[in-house]
Amino acid sequence: MESSAIPFEVKDAATKALKKGSQPLPSHASRRDAEALSALLDKARTCEVDQELIGKAERQLKSWWNQVEHHEALDVLNQAFFRMDSDGDGFIDRDEWSSMIKRLVPGEGSGGSGGTGWTGKVLQDMFARLDKKRDRRLDYEEFVSRLLENDTEGHKLVKEIVLTPPSQEDGAVGLFGPLLLKGTAYKEFPIGTLEALQDAKVIGLIFMTSSTVDKQLYPTSLLQLNKTLLQRLAQLYLDLRDPEIEEKPTEKLEVVLCSFDTTWEAFTRTVGRPGPPAPWMVMPFDSPWERDHLWRKLRVRFKHQSDPALVILKPNLEVITVKGFADLDVPRKLLFRVFSEWVAEASEAAPETVP
């Protein structure tokens, strides 16, 4: 009769893997850490690993899941607060709260729910409940501390805020909002999104976090990287518009930059002074809801993980590549070739679907 005993080598490997996988982390655990430890535990149980070690790992896993849930809840609250704080002053005042109500309850005056399940009165009552200091505005601590408590309505609200798109529009307006900014290092002016992007054969979408994230400036090395990457794209952008260059593609390239900066001054610090070496269009800095929604959408739609990133889009907003900066890592004389390859992909007809 064959023995069903687990070979020592298998048991030993599972034990070592579990010991290593359940060691305390230098910072809070991520969902990936918790899922990896859960898989190691499943393997250890089938390999008859020592029960004391399994029990220790199970306690660690429970602690990690608590951390994951806490930080994911904080992330949702951060998104909601950021979207509502339209002027970036660190407070949500009555006007900003009312603006949020209009987004969630279209056509809301003071009565009906607009099909969302919320009414203006319910949401105004919630503001009063969260406003502990009674100063008619919510600071971050008030907002987060109350909603981390068992506030069922509050949790439902912030989830809807995070999931609610800034616009019901389709196409470029739905993606970027109705207006973009165009300008120099020291001033900017608005331009309609459809006007700005009309006739563009290729659209470049730059994603870059703020120079003032967590109120700390970028390190010099990262500022230099941002500037270098933008200069590569700027060279192509300007060469395509240079009347002195005769042999060049005739198709139009437009570029939109989405950053988490809240002012033009902070934005020019992110990209380095002097300001952008080409007249990039930038998403307005007083529209955090739009910028946050686009950034989150990027994570899902464009599978973006790096920062900064250049996503190259067709006119219909289909993705050509998410590695635009890598494509442009070539000598200047080859930039037109790279652009022509983007144009060729943008010109390809979408494959017909088989019924």
Order of alpha helices (4+ residues) and beta strands (2+ residues): alpha-alpha-alpha-beta-alpha-alpha-beta-alpha-alpha-alpha-beta-beta-alpha-beta-alpha-beta-alpha-beta-alpha-beta-beta-alpha-alpha
